[in-house]
Amino acid sequence: MTQRETPLAAPAEQGGEKKLSRIQQRNRTRIMEAALDVFAAHGFRGATLDQIAKAAGLSKPNLLYYFDGKEAIHVMLLNRLMETWLNPLEEMDPNGDPLEEVMDYIHGKLQMSREFPRESRLFANEILQGAPRMKPHLESSLKPLVDEKTALLRQWMDNGKLAAVDPRHLLYSIWATTQHYADFEVQIDVLKPDDEDPIEGADTYLDTLFRKLLTP
């Protein structure tokens, strides 16, 4: 057994949850990072436990000590992703300047595409497959939040603080124009000028686009 693998013995229980040692926590983190790479590249169906174990530098039996299987790893990644993905929309402040709140959201989403491209592709792959593991979270977390924020956007529009457009389709278009840079990263990388940041100029372009659209 290599030093980076831990013995296949059950971790101590505390409060009904597994209490992991420092090495076990490190291995668990390594598995999650490796799985994110594999799922982002191959999708849930194309990914295998062998691929994840190899990318993590662990044996398959050692990986199964931490997770019951591929789906358990995938669900945990998706759960963490939903929390991160919802934060920028949750932070849209009803008491802020409406146009600047929307623009902050757009720039925040674009920054997430820059910083978390694997997570974006993980989400996109799940949706393309019909969201079999994430649909309950979409219904219980995303939909109520979108309903709340579309009502806020409509209120701002009704008060003349934003130009009147369909607020729900506004959010869809924001997602499409920001997450595109992560979800279609290979295509963007091919089409961009040599040695240029693939998102170079996107902030300025999207700022101009949506300010013109939304300025009353």
VOPA-778676 format. One record per residue (C-alpha): residue number from 1; y, x, z. Coordinates in steps of 0.001 Angstrom, whole numbers, padded with zeros to 6 digits. Each point is the difference from the previous one (the first is absolute). Layout:
BEGIN
(rec NUM (Y X Z))
...
***
This chain:
BEGIN
(rec 1 (000000 000000 000000))
(rec 2 (003404 001370 -000920))
(rec 3 (002808 000320 002498))
(rec 4 (002007 -002736 -001708))
(rec 5 (-002769 -002577 000542))
(rec 6 (-000575 -001676 003362))
(rec 7 (-003385 -000909 001467))
(rec 8 (-001305 -003454 -000891))
(rec 9 (000295 -001305 003525))
(rec 10 (001846 -003171 000934))
(rec 11 (003544 000590 001263))
(rec 12 (000969 -001143 003466))
(rec 13 (001063 -003624 000362))
(rec 14 (003273 -000899 001684))
(rec 15 (001348 -003532 000094))
(rec 16 (-002500 -001049 -002675))
(rec 17 (001336 002573 -002478))
(rec 18 (-001388 003361 -000998))
(rec 19 (001661 002929 001700))
(rec 20 (-000076 002869 -002453))
(rec 21 (000253 003676 000798))
(rec 22 (002634 002121 -001733))
(rec 23 (-002557 001244 -002539))
(rec 24 (-001223 -003547 -000616))
(rec 25 (003565 -001222 -000510))
(rec 26 (000606 002853 -002445))
(rec 27 (-003177 -000850 -001917))
(rec 28 (000918 -003681 -000105))
(rec 29 (003426 000872 -001387))
(rec 30 (-001587 002302 -002575))
(rec 31 (-002331 -002810 -001106))
(rec 32 (002921 -002419 -000375))
(rec 33 (002008 002505 -002053))
(rec 34 (-002985 000809 -002209))
(rec 35 (-000794 -003688 -000470))
(rec 36 (003589 -000712 -001004))
(rec 37 (-000287 002610 -002755))
(rec 38 (-003355 -001340 -001199))
(rec 39 (000935 -003687 000097))
(rec 40 (003355 000646 -001693))
(rec 41 (-001760 001877 -002798))
(rec 42 (-003096 -002172 -000478))
(rec 43 (000692 -003365 001618))
(rec 44 (-002310 -001608 002537))
(rec 45 (-002830 -000618 -002453))
(rec 46 (000075 003479 -001504))
(rec 47 (000233 001849 003307))
(rec 48 (-003125 001122 001871))
(rec 49 (-000676 001198 003533))
(rec 50 (-001326 003242 -001455))
(rec 51 (003347 000600 -001740))
(rec 52 (001931 -000738 003183))
(rec 53 (-002250 002203 002154))
(rec 54 (000293 002876 -002461))
(rec 55 (003801 -000327 -000169))
(rec 56 (000144 -000069 003811))
(rec 57 (-002249 003039 000341))
(rec 58 (-002506 -001938 002109))
(rec 59 (-003585 -001070 -000484))
(rec 60 (-000691 -003611 -000875))
(rec 61 (-001877 -000627 003302))
(rec 62 (002967 001458 001869))
(rec 63 (002383 -002293 -001886))
(rec 64 (-002154 -003014 000912))
(rec 65 (000381 000936 003665))
(rec 66 (003676 -000960 -000261))
(rec 67 (-000203 -002933 -002422))
(rec 68 (-002690 -002576 -000758))
(rec 69 (000440 000448 -003731))
(rec 70 (002339 000169 -002961))
(rec 71 (001449 -003453 000581))
(rec 72 (000881 000776 003621))
(rec 73 (002035 003022 -001103))
(rec 74 (001658 -001968 -002784))
(rec 75 (000957 -002890 002299))
(rec 76 (001514 002369 002564))
(rec 77 (002077 001696 -002702))
(rec 78 (001175 -003378 -001300))
(rec 79 (000915 -001208 003497))
(rec 80 (002116 003092 000604))
(rec 81 (001526 -000345 -003441))
(rec 82 (001097 -003594 000588))
(rec 83 (001940 001029 003098))
(rec 84 (001797 002744 -001938))
(rec 85 (000546 -002137 -003094))
(rec 86 (001626 -002882 001896))
(rec 87 (002456 002107 002000))
(rec 88 (002799 000293 -002610))
(rec 89 (000029 -003764 -000619))
(rec 90 (-000134 -000753 003717))
(rec 91 (003086 002190 000466))
(rec 92 (002163 -002138 -002315))
(rec 93 (002689 -001044 002500))
(rec 94 (001375 -003562 -000153))
(rec 95 (003229 001283 001594))
(rec 96 (000506 002870 -002442))
(rec 97 (001911 000121 -003253))
(rec 98 (-002261 -001976 -002388))
(rec 99 (000364 002241 -003052))
(rec 100 (-000435 003192 002018))
(rec 101 (-003024 -001428 001818))
(rec 102 (-001696 -000712 -003327))
(rec 103 (000939 003409 -001390))
(rec 104 (-001311 001728 003133))
(rec 105 (-003270 -001857 -000482))
(rec 106 (-000220 001095 -003649))
(rec 107 (000697 003643 000822))
(rec 108 (-002476 -000174 002887))
(rec 109 (-002732 -001319 -002280))
(rec 110 (000715 002705 -002566))
(rec 111 (-000164 002649 002710))
(rec 112 (-003386 -001362 001049))
(rec 113 (-001237 000460 -003575))
(rec 114 (001158 003588 000221))
(rec 115 (-001560 000690 003399))
(rec 116 (-003099 -002229 -000056))
(rec 117 (-001334 -000198 -003584))
(rec 118 (-003642 -000043 001124))
(rec 119 (000633 -002914 002339))
(rec 120 (001764 -001904 -002774))
(rec 121 (-002946 000478 -002353))
(rec 122 (-002428 -000989 002756))
(rec 123 (001910 -003277 000398))
(rec 124 (000207 -000545 -003773))
(rec 125 (-003739 000580 -000453))
(rec 126 (-000787 -002488 002745))
(rec 127 (002230 -002656 -001582))
(rec 128 (-001487 000604 -003469))
(rec 129 (-003451 -000677 001446))
(rec 130 (001160 -003349 001406))
(rec 131 (000904 001303 003485))
(rec 132 (-003495 -000680 001456))
(rec 133 (000719 002036 003125))
(rec 134 (003761 -000480 000279))
(rec 135 (000539 -003663 -000852))
(rec 136 (000013 -001159 003655))
(rec 137 (002801 002501 000712))
(rec 138 (001939 -001147 -003051))
(rec 139 (-000223 -003578 001249))
(rec 140 (000690 000702 003681))
(rec 141 (002547 002835 -000248))
(rec 142 (001551 000385 -003438))
(rec 143 (000509 -003650 -000971))
(rec 144 (001851 -001072 003181))
(rec 145 (002236 003065 -000271))
(rec 146 (000758 -000655 -003672))
(rec 147 (000710 -003671 000777))
(rec 148 (002407 001090 002733))
(rec 149 (001829 002535 -002152))
(rec 150 (000206 -002213 -003099))
(rec 151 (001609 -002652 002207))
(rec 152 (002485 002629 001206))
(rec 153 (000746 001132 -003566))
(rec 154 (000505 -003617 -001087))
(rec 155 (002384 -000561 002901))
(rec 156 (002049 003046 -001010))
(rec 157 (000058 -001280 -003585))
(rec 158 (000996 -003518 001054))
(rec 159 (002847 001530 002026))
(rec 160 (001221 001924 -003050))
(rec 161 (-000856 003405 001466))
(rec 162 (-002549 000769 -002729))
(rec 163 (-000246 -001187 -003581))
(rec 164 (-002366 -002954 -000306))
(rec 165 (-003451 000997 -001282))
(rec 166 (-003486 -001072 001019))
(rec 167 (-000501 001956 003255))
(rec 168 (-003780 000113 -000213))
(rec 169 (000071 001396 -003535))
(rec 170 (002672 002430 001151))
(rec 171 (-002481 001447 002504))
(rec 172 (-002730 000133 -002649))
(rec 173 (002297 001925 -002339))
(rec 174 (000946 002437 002774))
(rec 175 (-003685 000676 000671))
(rec 176 (-000693 000422 -003719))
(rec 177 (002824 002459 -000634))
(rec 178 (-000569 002131 003092))
(rec 179 (-003790 000084 000437))
(rec 180 (-000438 000686 -003720))
(rec 181 (000879 003654 000631))
(rec 182 (-002978 000381 002328))
(rec 183 (-002519 -002357 -001598))
(rec 184 (000550 001441 -003506))
(rec 185 (000659 003551 001160))
(rec 186 (-002196 001583 -002694))
(rec 187 (001863 -001802 -002777))
(rec 188 (003383 000803 001541))
(rec 189 (-000999 003653 000304))
(rec 190 (-000968 000153 -003691))
(rec 191 (003200 -001692 -001192))
(rec 192 (002527 001872 002145))
(rec 193 (001796 003119 -001263))
(rec 194 (-001708 003258 000957))
(rec 195 (000603 001253 003547))
(rec 196 (001903 -003164 000970))
(rec 197 (-000637 -002020 003120))
(rec 198 (-001809 -003124 -001288))
(rec 199 (002353 -002231 002014))
(rec 200 (003114 001955 -000995))
(rec 201 (002798 -002448 -000749))
(rec 202 (-001900 -003075 001176))
(rec 203 (002223 -000489 003060))
(rec 204 (003149 -000058 -002120))
(rec 205 (-001524 -002219 -002685))
(rec 206 (-001401 -002582 002400))
(rec 207 (003192 000011 002045))
(rec 208 (002027 -000790 -003137))
(rec 209 (-002509 -002578 -001226))
(rec 210 (-000223 -002048 003165))
(rec 211 (003662 000307 000988))
(rec 212 (001010 -001434 -003378))
(rec 213 (-002579 -002749 000396))
(rec 214 (000908 -000969 003554))
(rec 215 (003761 000565 000268))
(rec 216 (001597 -003491 000168))
***
